[in-house]
Amino acid sequence: MAEAQLIAMSANEIVRLLKAGDVSPLDLLDALEQRCAQVDGAVNALPTRDFERARAAARALLRKPVAERGLLAGMPVPIKDLTNVAGMRSTMGSPIFADVVPKISDVLVTHLEAEGALIYAKSNTPEFGAGANTFNEVFGATRNPWNTALSAAGSSGGAAVSLATGMAWLAHGSDMGGSLRNPASFCGIVGMRPTPGRVAHSLTVKVDATLGVQGPMARTVEDCALLLDAMCGEEATDPLSKPRPATSFLAATRAGWRPKRVAYSPDLGVTPVDRRVVEITRRAAHRLAEAGVIVEEAHPDLREAHEAFQTLRALSFATSLSTLLRNHRDKLKPEVIWNIEKGLALTADDIVRAEHQRTVMSNRALAFFETYDLLLCPTTIVPPFPVEERYVKAVEGHVFDNYVEWLAIVYAITLISGASVSVPAGFTGDGLPVGLQVVAPANCDARALAGAKLLEDVLDLNTLRPIDPRAPAA
């Protein structure tokens, strides 16, 4: 089968072909290697690639009966460069770790490999995942394939771009303050932040961390559900990990569930939003009425989101990176230094207040979801911006206090532990993607996916077919 034919297929179709023996994992790796050679020079999404490692894994997999090759059966998957893969350079986007090659993989990677995933690349990320623009001093910037002068967002920017350009059918991402949802929005693909604990990962510095999660990214909602099925499940090394549900996420996504009543909010009451984004996402949300869904404009009270997230994020940075600040301050970017120092300066009262605020907001959100099956809102408050801008400094006349405040519309959902799927909602007048979050309560991941699938069907934007990187107009 020709490389172009394979690249344009859905992940679910590729897995069907793998299980039927109509295509080999080695064929897929050949197709991806060709595609990377064709397009990655323009976007810099997968700077670390090891196809020989993946081919060795593929040959080992092919020695097993088809029934023992896992849910993915030989599907290649890139891993974000914040997560260790044994034998592959794992930099975290930092000069401090530029030459590190770990001997042990994160449990997320071993879990995926047990399900038949072939790890062939590491996707680019900003330093330690800090900031929603993917650039670092090790590999440089990742560029948006819809216009290579623009940002791919972050921190899972490399993963999103690899999907949009056909260098991957499925990709791993992670998310604290929108790190996989923002790139999904900017690149016109699907990204899901699952409920904390849904995807197990190795412990690093905190046993009970729930702000940051691992999640699936794909070109379609069904493909995203397929990867979540392969990612999920209990692991002894992660005490927060959850068992697999009785019904697979893919089956739940395909079951035809429809919400009766959904809420749409242009801003969650916490942030300014570019008027183009409001127009596109409002129009997309209200199109659910065509499927018989009641759509009303409302949102839970999340007024404490800024203070709570800024405090808890800073605490996370201090917990995980304070040793690096002491020993390698000269190799850290200023935004990371600011976040660590903010965390180290917190008092016990600051932390207690933030935890109480998070609890209050979570309880309000649970009450809100007694009325509404889903909450819809923009994923990112602006369309893609120039790649040279480190972050968004102002929107609609409002100037932000720091480099993460512009992410409030995603981190507010993080704080309430909601399951959130970003789906393409439409395009600006100059052809740039805009995403819409489909949010369900914690542990209702299947509901979020089913709602996202309904929206995807109604909008019919045909995001499956990958694009070639597009240079800016002269």
N, C-alpha and C positions, 0 to 999 in steps of 0.2 A: 504494500500500500504506500502511496506517495507521501512524502513528508508533509506537504501542505494539507492533504486530506486528514492525516492524523492530528495535526496541530489544531485544526478547526473543529474537532469533535469535542463533545462533552466528556467529562471525567467518567460519568456513569457509563457512557457508551464504550469508552476505552476499557474500563474494567470488565464489561460484558464480553468484549473481544478477547481480553486476556483469559478469562475463564473458559471461553469456548475454544481457545487455542488458535484463534484466527489472527492473532498478532502476538509477538513475543516482547517481553520486557526489553530485550536487546534492540528490537526495532524502535521502541519508544525512545530509548537513550540515544540512538543514532539520529532520530528526528530532532530531539531536543538539542543535541550538540550542533547540528546544522543550523537550527533556528537561532541559538545563542550566537553563533559566529556571524549570522546575518544582521542581527538587530541590537545586541547588547552594547556594542561600541557606541551607539547613539544615546543610550539611556543609563548604562552602568547599574543594572539591577542585581546581577549575580556575579560579583567580582571574584568570588572563590568557587571554582568548579573542580570536581574530581570525578570524571566519568569512568575512569578505570576502577575506582573504588565501587562505584555503582554497578559496573558490569560484573565485577567479581561477585557482588551480592546477588545479582540477577542470575548468574550461572548456578549459584548455590540454591537459589529459590527454585529454579527449573528442575532440579533433581528431586524435588518433593512432588507428591501427587497434587493435582489442582486443588483438591478439597482442603489441603493443608497449607495453602499459600496466603491465607488471611483475607480480610475484607478487601484489601487493595490489590492483591494478587500480582504484584510487580509494577505498581504505579509509581513513577518517579515523583519525589516531593522535595522541594528546597526547604531548608531550615533557616530561620532568621538568625543572624550572626550575634545574637545575645545568648544562644543556647548551644551548649557543647555537643559536638559530634566527634567521636573517637577517630583519630587519624586525620582530621580535617582542620585546617587553620581556623581558629575561633577567636576573633579579635575584639568583639564587643564594640567595634568602631573606635577603639582607643589606641593611641600609640603605645600605651603601657602594655597592652596585650597583643601588639602587632604581629609577633612571631610565635604566639602560643599555639601548640598543637596538642590538645588534650588526649589522654589515653583512655578516658572513660566518657561515654556519652551520657547526657541527661536522660532521666527515665522517660521523658516524653519521646525521645528519639528511639530508645530501645523498644518502647511500646509500639510506636509506628512501624518499626522494622519487623516486629513480630506479626504485624498485620499485613506484611507484604509491601511496605513502602521501601523504595530505593532512594537513598539520600545521595544526590549528585551535585548539590550546590548549597552555598550559604548566601542568603539574601542580605543586601546592604541595609544598614541601620545607622542612625546618628549615635554619637558617643553615649554608651550606656543606655540607649533608647531615650535620651533626654531631648525633648523638643519635637515638634510636629513638622520638621523639615529634614529629609534624609540627606545629611552630608557629614563627613568626618575627615580627619587628617590622614587616615590610612588609605582610603579608597576614593575620596572625593565625593561629589554630589550625585545622587540619582535623579534623573530627569523625567518629567511627565511625558508619556508617549503621545498624548493628545496635542502637546506643544512643548518641544524640548527646551524651550526657554523658561519653562515654569516648573514649580515644585511638584513632587509626587506626594507631598505630605510625609508623615512619619508617625511612629518610628518604624512601622512595617512597610516602608516605602518600596524597598527592593522587591518584597514579596508581591505587592500589588502590581507593580510594573511588570514583573515576570509573567503574571497572569494576563494582563491586558495585551501584552505583546506576543503571547503564545510561546513563551519560554517555560511555561508550567501549565499543567491542568489543575493542580491543587497546590496550595502553599500554606505553610505554617506561619502564624503571626502571634503577636502578644499585645496586650492592651492594658494600660492603666488609665490614662487620660485620653482615650480615643486612638491609641497607637495603631490599631488595625482598622478601626472604623474610618478615621480621617483619610488614610490612603485609599481605602475602598471608594470613598466619595470622590476624591480627586482623580482617580484612575478609571472610574466607571465599571467597577467590579463589585462583588459581594464579600463582605467581611462580617464575621460574627464574634461578638464578645459573649461567651457563655456565662452561665451562673458560676461564681467561684466554686472551685472543687470539681467542676465537671471534667476538666482535663488535668490529669496528674502531671506533676513535674518534680524534679529533684529539689530538695530543700537547700537553700543557700545560707541565708542569715536569719530568717524568721520562720518559725514553724507555722504560725496561723495567719500569714499574710493573705488578705482578700482584695486588696486594691488592684493588684496586677494579676491577670489571668492569661492563659494560653488559648488560642482559638484558631478556627479554620477560615481560610480565604479561598475563593473560587470565582469562576465567571458566572455561575448561576446558583440559585438557592438550593436546588437539588444536589448539585455537586458539593456545595458547602455542607449540606447535611450528611452526605457520604463521608466526607473527611471527619466531621464531628463523631460519627459512629466509630471510625477507626481510632480517633484520639481518646475517646472516653473510656471510663472503667476504673475500678479501684486499683491502687498500687500501695503496697505496704510502706513504701518510702515516703508517701504523701498522706499524712493523717487526715487531711481535709477531702481527699478524693472520694468520689461518689460511685456507687455501682452503676453498671449499664442499665438503662430502663428496659422494661419487658418488651416494649415496642421500639424498634429502631427509629432514629431521627429521620432517616430517609423515608421509611414507611409512613411516619406521622406527617411528614411534609407532603406526601402524595395522597394522603387520606381524604383531602377535600374539605377539611374543617374551615369554617368561615366565622369570623367574629360577628356578633350582633350589633355591637356599639363600640366605636373607637373614638379616641380623642386625638385631635391634632393641635399642636402648639407651635407657633413660629419661633419661639424663643425660650420656652420653659420658664419665663418670667425672670431669667437670670442674666441675659446677655443681649447686646445689640446684634442684629443679623443683617447682612447685605440684602438690600431689597430684591435683587435678582434671585437670591436663594429662597427668600420667603415666597415669591411669586411661583417659582417652579415647584417647591415642595408642597405648598398649599394646594395648587392645582392637582398634583399627583395624589395627595391624600384624599381629596374630595372625589376623585374618580372611583374610589371604592363604593360610592353610592350606586355605581353601575352594577355592582354585584349584590345589591340589596343591603348594604351595610349602612347603618346610621353613623354619620360623621359629624362630630361636634367639636368646637374649639374650646379646649380646656387643658389644664395641667395641674399636677399636684403642687403643693407649696414646697418649694426647694430653696427658700430664701437664704439658708445658711450654707449653701453649696460652696461658695468662694472660700469662706473662712475655714470650713471643715476640710476641704480638699487641700488647700494650701498647707495647712498644718500637717495633715496625715501624709501627704506626699513628701514634705520636707523631712518628717520623721523617717520615712522609708529610705530617703537618700542618705540621711545621716547613719542609719543602721547599716546600710549596705556598702557605703563608699567612704566613710570617714577615715578609714586606714589609708586609702589611696590619697586623700587630701593631705594627710600628714606626710606621706612618703613621696608623692608625685604631683604636688600642686602645680608645678610648671607644665605638666602634660595634660591638665584638665582644662576644658573650655570654660569660659566665664559663667555660663548659665549653670553648669554642673556645680561649680564652686559656690555660687550663690545659693543653690538649693541645699547643699550639704551644710553650709554655715547657718542657714535659716533653721535647719533641723537641729543642729547642735545648740542653738540659742533658745530652743523651746523650753518652757517650764512645764512642770507636771500639771499645773492648772490649764495651760494651753492644750495639752493632749487630752485631758479629761473633758474639757469643753468640746473639743472636736469630736470625740467619741460620742458624747451625748447628742451633739447636733446630728451626727450621722444616724443615730438611733431614732431620733424624732422624725427626720426626713423619711426614713425607711418605713416607719409606722404610718405616716401620712400617705405615702405611696401605696402601701397595702390597702388602705381604706379607699383610695382613689380607684384601684383596680377592682373593687367590689362593684363599681358602676361601669367601668370601661374594660373591655377585653384586652385592648391594646392601646398604647400611647405612640403617636407618630410625631416626629419633629425632624428638623434638619439635622444631618450628620455633622456638617462643618459649616460655619457661619459665613464663609466666603468661598467663591470659586478659586481654582488654583492661582497662586500668586508667583511672581518672579523668583526663580530658584536662588538668586543671590540674597534675597531677604531672609534673614535668619528666622523670623517669626512675624506674625501679624501684629502690628503696633497700634492700629486704630481701625475702627469700622463705624460707618455712618456718624462720624463726628465724635465718637467716644474713643478716648486714648486709654489703652490698658496699662495697668500698673507694672506688669512683669511679663515674662515670656510664655507663661502658661495660662494666663487669665482668659485669653481668647478661646480656650478649649472648654469653657464652662458647659456648653450644651452637651458635650459627651461626658465630662467628668461628673456632672450631676447624676447621670444614669449609673456611672461606676459606684457612686456613694450609696445608692439604694440597692445595689447588687442585682440590678435588672439584667435579664437576658436581652441582648440588643443585636439586631441584624441590620447592617447598612446595605441598602439596595439602591441601584441607580434610579433616580427620579426623573431625569430629563437633562437637557443641555441648555447652556446659556446661548445668547444670540451669536456668539463667536465660537460655538461648538465645544465648550468645556463641560465636563460632567459635573452633576450635582447629585448628592446622595440624600436619602431619607432614612432615618432610624425607625425601625419597627421594634418596639419595646414591650416586653411582657414581664410579669413579676419573676422574682427569683424562683428557680426550679421549674419554670414554665418555658424551657428552651424550645420544646416541640411546638408550643403555641406561637412563639416568635417566628420560627421557621415557616410554619403553615401560613401565618399572616403575611410574611414576606413573599412567599410563593404566590399567594393570591394577588398581591400588589404587582409582582413581576408579570403575572399573566395579564392583568388588566392594562398595564402600561405598554407591554409588548415592545420593549426597546431593543430587542435582539442584541444583547450584550455577550452572547456566546462567542461570536466570531472575533478572533484577536485582530489587532491592528498593527500596521507597521508604524514605527515612530515618525512623527510629523514635525518637521522643522518649522519654526515661526515664519509667518508670512514676511516677505521682504518689505 
